Every structure is written in structure tokens, then in C-alpha cells.
Amino acid sequence: MVSNQKTISLVQELNNKIGIDIKQSKLQSINTTSSSVNPSYGCGKMYTFETNGIFLHIIDIKLNKCVDIEFNCSMNSLLATYIVNGYCLFRSKNNKTETLYRPFMQYLQMTNDSNAIAKFGKEESIYIVQIVFSEEYMKKYNPVFLYNNAQTIFNNTIPQEIIRSIIELGTITKKKLCFHLYIESKCISLLSSLIESFTRDESTTQNQNLYLKYVYDIKKYIDKNLHLNHTLDELNKSTGISNFILNKEFSRFTGKSVAKYIKSKKMILAKDLVTKTSLPVYEIADRIGYKNATHFSNAFKKHFNTCPKDYQD
């Protein structure tokens, strides 16, 4: 069963409030808890893996209503938080401070023994990975600069290669050989990369944070308006940066240029409509911004190597 050692309990409190089908198990020295989101709150999964004083929490959910979670922070644990998608507002009940955790950002802090509230918004896809290194574990390494800045929250943007590693954690399987070593090595590798990243030039980080906001806002607008045909000039009219920089930063954070991202999202939605509804092809084409059904069918075939009607048949 899961250890009774006191730790950051955000996922535990999420389970208590919105979780169902909560399952606990132990394999290869790893205590595992998994759960699903109660359909009345939304959908998704939550996981906790614990081994040798390391707690790995994965939150992959979408909520249909706002949720506030009150949880406890343990003394002198090291908390690494990675926000791949969604916003979360953390409010300390002790000193009344608030920190908005934003997409594509990574955060590192020493925690104190205090209460906090995490606020999640509705209609947001949320993918968060938290790694907690217990006080006992941290005594092995004694990160002096962190203990000297116990009240400081270090934050900067997540490098693209780290995003891939974080997403990979969401697909881990207990069947992997030496599973406990795999979990521990992944967490240590991420921590090492995170600490090293805070040596970057401050002005560069500030620029990246600004670009990050532009990218996320534009990405969110695209996702909600796939029926429109966006141009880079239109999407970029309010940022004040060049199209070249925006496209470069968009590619760095999403892995695709703006144009390729739009086309990919349109085709994914089209496939869902083709396979899950009985809508005619011309109406599906219109819903993703194609005014000509033939042009849509050609684009669909080029993307999926088959025609829309083949899926429907």
C-alpha cells in the first residue's frame, strides 16, 4: 500500500474530491495509486508512484467545472512542478501569497509545513507532473542554494526536449524491467536539468516567458476556432513581435509550425466527425473551414492516406 510518509498531497486531495475507481498496488518497490475523474467533474486520470523517498504525481484531466483543492505541504521537501497544459492558481493560506502556474513552465521550490489551495479552471485540459523529493532523500545531496532560498519559487520555460520526457512519463508501464530504477532515474534526470536551467540569463528567460504567453494564447484561440482559416498575420497582429519569431517560438513549444499545427488539429477534428457522427462530408468540411468538399477530401486523404468516405463505410 502507499506509504504513510507525509508529502505533498495535491493528487491525494484531488482523488478525495473528484476521483473514482481509486486503486492501490505495489510492484518492484513502487507504491502506485491510480484513479479516474468522476464524470460529474469531467474526465481523465491521475497517478502517484512512490519509491525510495521520491513521489511522482501525474495529473492528466479535463474539468467541466472549477475545482478548489486544499492540501498540505511537508517540511523541507523539494518540489518540481511541470505545467504542460492548463493553468493552476496556488494560494498559500499561511502568508496569503498567490502563484499562477502557467503552461510550458517549470517550477522548483523547497516547501515548508503549510496549507495551500490549488484552483483549477473549467473547460481546461490539464497536464501537470509533480515530483516530490522527501527531506530524507534530499539529505543525501544537500542542495545548499535551495535550502538558502526556501521561500523562493524558481521558474522558467520548459525546454522542448524536457516536454517530451515529461509526456513520456504519462505513458509509463509497470511492466518495464527494473521499473523502480526507471522511475527514480527519470525523476533525478529531470531535477538535474531543472536546476541547471536556472543558470540561464535572466533577460532571455523574461523574453521566453513573454513569447510563451503569446504562443499559449494563440494556440488556445486556434483550438477553439478550427472552423476559421487563420493566417499568421491575423494571429500575430497584437503581439508586437515578428512573424518569424512567433513561428519559431510556436514550433519550439508545440513541435509544429503554426500552419502545420492548424492543419493537424483540423484533420484530427475531421477524423473524429467522420468516425463518430453521420454528418455528410460537405458539412464536416465546412466545420473545419473548408468551403469546398473536394478540397477537404483531398487534404484528408493526403493526411490519413484514405478518403473520408472510406472511414464512413
C-alpha positions as CSV (number, residue, x, y, z in Angstrom):
1,M,0.0,0.0,0.0
2,V,1.0,3.6,-0.4
3,S,3.5,4.9,2.2
4,N,2.2,6.9,5.1
5,Q,5.2,9.3,4.8
6,K,4.0,12.8,4.8
7,T,4.4,14.5,1.4
8,I,2.7,17.0,-1.0
9,S,-0.8,15.6,-1.2
10,L,-2.4,17.5,-4.0
11,V,-3.2,14.4,-6.0
12,Q,-4.4,12.6,-2.9
13,E,-6.8,15.5,-2.2
14,L,-7.9,15.6,-5.9
15,N,-8.7,11.9,-5.5
16,N,-10.7,12.6,-2.4
17,K,-12.8,15.3,-4.1
18,I,-13.1,14.2,-7.7
19,G,-11.6,10.7,-8.0
20,I,-13.3,7.4,-8.6
21,D,-12.0,3.8,-9.2
22,I,-9.1,4.5,-6.9
23,K,-6.7,1.6,-7.0
24,Q,-3.5,1.0,-5.0
25,S,-0.8,-1.6,-5.6
26,K,2.8,-2.4,-5.1
27,L,5.3,-3.7,-7.7
28,Q,9.1,-3.7,-7.7
29,S,9.4,-1.5,-4.6
30,I,7.0,1.1,-6.1
31,N,3.7,2.0,-4.4
32,T,1.2,3.0,-7.0
33,T,-2.1,4.8,-6.8
34,S,-4.3,5.4,-9.9
35,S,-7.7,6.9,-10.3
36,S,-10.2,8.3,-12.8
37,V,-12.1,11.6,-12.7
38,N,-15.7,11.4,-11.6
39,P,-17.8,12.1,-14.8
40,S,-19.7,14.8,-12.9
41,Y,-16.4,16.8,-12.8
42,G,-15.0,15.9,-16.2
43,C,-12.7,13.1,-17.4
44,G,-9.1,12.0,-17.2
45,K,-6.7,10.0,-15.0
46,M,-4.4,10.7,-12.0
47,Y,-1.4,8.6,-10.9
48,T,1.1,8.6,-8.0
49,F,4.3,6.5,-8.0
50,E,6.4,6.4,-4.8
51,T,9.8,4.8,-4.4
52,N,12.8,5.5,-2.1
53,G,11.5,8.9,-0.9
54,I,10.5,10.1,-4.4
55,F,6.9,10.8,-5.2
56,L,5.9,11.2,-8.9
57,H,2.4,12.7,-9.4
58,I,0.8,12.8,-12.9
59,I,-2.4,14.8,-13.5
60,D,-4.0,14.3,-16.9
61,I,-7.5,15.6,-16.7
62,K,-10.2,17.9,-18.2
63,L,-12.7,19.6,-15.9
64,N,-16.2,20.8,-16.7
65,K,-16.4,22.9,-13.6
66,C,-14.0,25.0,-11.4
67,V,-12.4,22.9,-8.6
68,D,-10.6,24.2,-5.5
69,I,-8.3,21.7,-3.7
70,E,-6.9,22.3,-0.2
71,F,-3.8,20.3,0.6
72,N,-0.7,20.3,2.9
73,C,2.9,20.8,2.1
74,S,5.5,18.9,4.0
75,M,8.6,20.5,5.6
76,N,11.8,20.7,3.6
77,S,10.7,18.6,0.7
78,L,11.9,19.7,-2.8
79,L,9.0,20.1,-5.3
80,A,9.5,20.2,-9.0
81,T,6.3,21.1,-11.0
82,Y,5.9,20.9,-14.7
83,I,2.9,22.5,-16.4
84,V,2.5,21.1,-19.9
85,N,-1.1,22.3,-20.3
86,G,-3.6,24.3,-18.4
87,Y,-3.4,27.0,-15.7
88,C,-3.4,26.4,-11.9
89,L,-3.5,29.1,-9.2
90,F,-1.7,28.1,-5.9
91,R,-2.6,30.2,-2.9
92,S,-0.7,29.8,0.4
93,K,-3.1,30.0,3.4
94,N,-0.2,30.9,5.7
95,N,1.2,34.0,4.1
96,K,-1.7,34.7,1.7
97,T,0.6,34.7,-1.4
98,E,-0.6,33.6,-4.8
99,T,1.3,32.0,-7.7
100,L,-0.2,31.4,-11.1
101,Y,1.3,28.3,-12.6
102,R,1.2,28.6,-16.4
103,P,1.5,26.3,-19.4
104,F,5.0,25.3,-20.6
105,M,6.5,26.5,-17.3
106,Q,8.6,24.6,-14.8
107,Y,8.8,25.5,-11.1
108,L,11.2,24.4,-8.3
109,Q,10.9,25.2,-4.6
110,M,11.6,24.0,-1.1
111,T,8.4,23.5,0.7
112,N,7.5,24.4,4.3
113,D,4.9,22.9,6.5
114,S,1.9,24.9,5.4
115,N,-1.6,24.7,3.9
116,A,-2.3,25.7,0.3
117,I,-5.2,25.9,-2.1
118,A,-4.9,24.9,-5.7
119,K,-7.6,26.4,-8.0
120,F,-8.3,24.7,-11.4
121,G,-10.5,26.3,-14.0
122,K,-13.2,24.6,-16.0
123,E,-13.0,23.7,-19.7
124,E,-9.2,23.4,-19.4
125,S,-7.2,20.4,-20.4
126,I,-4.7,20.0,-17.6
127,Y,-1.5,18.0,-17.8
128,I,0.7,18.5,-14.7
129,V,3.7,16.5,-13.5
130,Q,4.9,17.0,-9.9
131,I,8.0,15.3,-8.5
132,V,8.5,15.5,-4.7
133,F,11.8,14.6,-3.2
134,S,11.4,14.0,0.5
135,E,13.5,15.6,3.2
136,E,15.2,12.2,3.9
137,Y,16.0,11.8,0.2
138,M,17.4,15.4,-0.1
139,K,19.7,14.9,2.8
140,K,21.8,12.7,0.6
141,Y,22.5,15.6,-1.7
142,N,22.2,18.7,0.4
143,P,21.3,21.3,-2.3
144,V,22.6,24.3,-0.3
145,F,21.3,27.0,-2.7
146,L,17.8,25.6,-2.4
147,Y,17.8,25.4,1.4
148,N,19.1,29.0,1.5
149,N,16.2,30.1,-0.7
150,A,13.5,28.1,0.9
151,Q,10.8,30.7,0.2
152,T,11.8,31.2,-3.4
153,I,10.0,29.7,-6.3
154,F,12.3,29.3,-9.3
155,N,10.6,29.2,-12.6
156,N,11.3,29.3,-16.3
157,T,10.1,27.8,-19.6
158,I,10.3,24.0,-20.2
159,P,12.8,23.1,-22.9
160,Q,11.2,21.1,-25.8
161,E,13.3,18.0,-25.1
162,I,12.1,18.1,-21.4
163,I,8.5,18.4,-22.5
164,R,8.9,15.1,-24.5
165,S,10.4,13.4,-21.4
166,I,7.5,14.7,-19.2
167,I,4.9,13.4,-21.6
168,E,6.7,10.1,-21.8
169,L,6.2,9.8,-18.0
170,G,2.4,9.7,-18.7
171,T,2.8,6.6,-20.7
172,I,5.0,4.6,-18.4
173,T,4.1,1.0,-17.7
174,K,4.7,-1.2,-14.7
175,K,5.8,-4.0,-17.0
176,K,9.0,-2.1,-17.7
177,L,12.1,-4.0,-16.5
178,C,13.5,-2.5,-13.2
179,F,10.5,-0.2,-13.0
180,H,11.7,1.4,-9.8
181,L,15.1,2.3,-11.2
182,Y,13.4,3.7,-14.3
183,I,11.2,6.0,-12.2
184,E,14.0,7.1,-10.0
185,S,16.4,7.8,-12.8
186,K,13.8,9.7,-14.8
187,C,13.0,11.9,-11.8
188,I,16.6,12.6,-11.0
189,S,17.4,13.4,-14.6
190,L,14.5,15.9,-14.7
191,L,15.6,17.5,-11.5
192,S,19.2,17.9,-12.7
193,S,18.0,19.5,-15.9
194,L,15.7,21.8,-14.0
195,I,18.4,23.0,-11.6
196,E,20.9,23.6,-14.4
197,S,18.2,25.6,-16.3
198,F,18.1,28.3,-13.6
199,T,21.6,29.4,-14.6
200,R,20.3,30.9,-17.8
201,D,20.5,34.6,-18.5
202,E,17.6,36.4,-16.8
203,S,16.7,38.6,-19.7
204,T,16.5,35.6,-22.0
205,T,14.1,33.9,-19.6
206,Q,11.9,37.0,-19.4
207,N,11.7,37.2,-23.2
208,Q,10.8,33.5,-23.4
209,N,8.1,33.9,-20.8
210,L,6.6,36.7,-22.9
211,Y,6.8,34.6,-26.0
212,L,5.3,31.7,-24.1
213,K,2.2,33.7,-23.2
214,Y,1.7,34.7,-26.9
215,V,2.1,31.1,-28.0
216,Y,-0.3,29.7,-25.5
217,D,-2.9,32.4,-26.2
218,I,-2.7,31.8,-29.9
219,K,-2.7,28.0,-29.6
220,K,-5.8,28.3,-27.4
221,Y,-7.5,30.6,-29.9
222,I,-6.7,28.2,-32.8
223,D,-8.1,25.2,-30.9
224,K,-11.4,27.0,-30.2
225,N,-11.8,28.3,-33.8
226,L,-10.9,25.4,-36.1
227,H,-13.8,26.5,-38.4
228,L,-11.8,29.6,-39.3
229,N,-8.9,29.8,-41.7
230,H,-6.2,31.6,-39.8
231,T,-3.2,33.5,-41.3
232,L,-0.1,34.1,-39.4
233,D,-0.5,37.9,-39.9
234,E,-4.0,37.8,-38.3
235,L,-2.9,35.6,-35.4
236,N,0.1,37.8,-34.7
237,K,-1.4,41.2,-35.1
238,S,-1.5,42.0,-31.3
239,T,1.9,40.6,-30.1
240,G,4.3,43.2,-31.4
241,I,6.9,40.6,-32.5
242,S,7.8,39.4,-36.0
243,N,6.1,36.5,-37.7
244,F,9.4,34.8,-37.9
245,I,10.0,34.9,-34.1
246,L,6.4,33.8,-33.4
247,N,6.6,30.9,-35.7
248,K,9.9,29.9,-34.3
249,E,8.7,30.0,-30.7
250,F,5.4,28.3,-31.6
251,S,7.4,25.5,-33.2
252,R,9.7,25.3,-30.2
253,F,6.8,24.8,-27.8
254,T,4.4,22.7,-29.9
255,G,6.8,20.8,-32.2
256,K,5.0,22.2,-35.3
257,S,4.9,25.5,-37.2
258,V,1.6,27.5,-36.9
259,A,0.4,26.3,-40.3
260,K,1.2,22.6,-39.7
261,Y,-0.4,22.8,-36.2
262,I,-3.6,24.3,-37.6
263,K,-3.8,21.6,-40.4
264,S,-3.1,18.8,-37.9
265,K,-5.8,20.0,-35.5
266,K,-8.3,20.4,-38.3
267,M,-7.6,16.9,-39.6
268,I,-7.9,15.4,-36.1
269,L,-11.3,17.0,-35.6
270,A,-12.4,16.0,-39.1
271,K,-11.5,12.3,-38.4
272,D,-13.5,12.4,-35.1
273,L,-16.5,13.8,-37.0
274,V,-16.1,11.3,-39.8
275,T,-15.9,8.3,-37.5
276,K,-18.2,9.4,-34.7
277,T,-21.0,11.2,-36.5
278,S,-23.2,10.6,-39.6
279,L,-22.6,14.1,-40.9
280,P,-22.2,14.4,-44.7
281,V,-18.7,15.1,-45.9
282,Y,-19.6,18.6,-47.1
283,E,-20.8,19.6,-43.6
284,I,-17.7,18.2,-42.0
285,A,-15.6,20.2,-44.4
286,D,-17.5,23.4,-43.5
287,R,-17.0,22.8,-39.8
288,I,-13.2,22.8,-40.2
289,G,-13.1,25.8,-42.6
290,Y,-13.1,24.1,-46.0
291,K,-15.7,25.7,-48.3
292,N,-15.1,23.0,-51.0
293,A,-15.8,19.4,-50.1
294,T,-13.4,18.1,-52.8
295,H,-10.5,20.1,-51.4
296,F,-11.3,18.8,-48.0
297,S,-11.4,15.2,-49.2
298,N,-8.0,15.6,-50.9
299,A,-6.5,17.1,-47.8
300,F,-8.0,14.4,-45.6
301,K,-6.6,11.7,-48.0
302,K,-3.2,13.3,-48.0
303,H,-3.1,13.4,-44.2
304,F,-4.6,9.9,-43.5
305,N,-3.9,8.0,-46.7
306,T,-7.6,7.3,-47.1
307,C,-10.7,9.2,-48.1
308,P,-13.4,10.3,-45.6
309,K,-16.0,8.1,-47.2
310,D,-13.8,5.0,-46.6
311,Y,-13.9,5.7,-42.9
312,Q,-17.7,6.1,-43.0
313,D,-18.2,2.9,-45.0
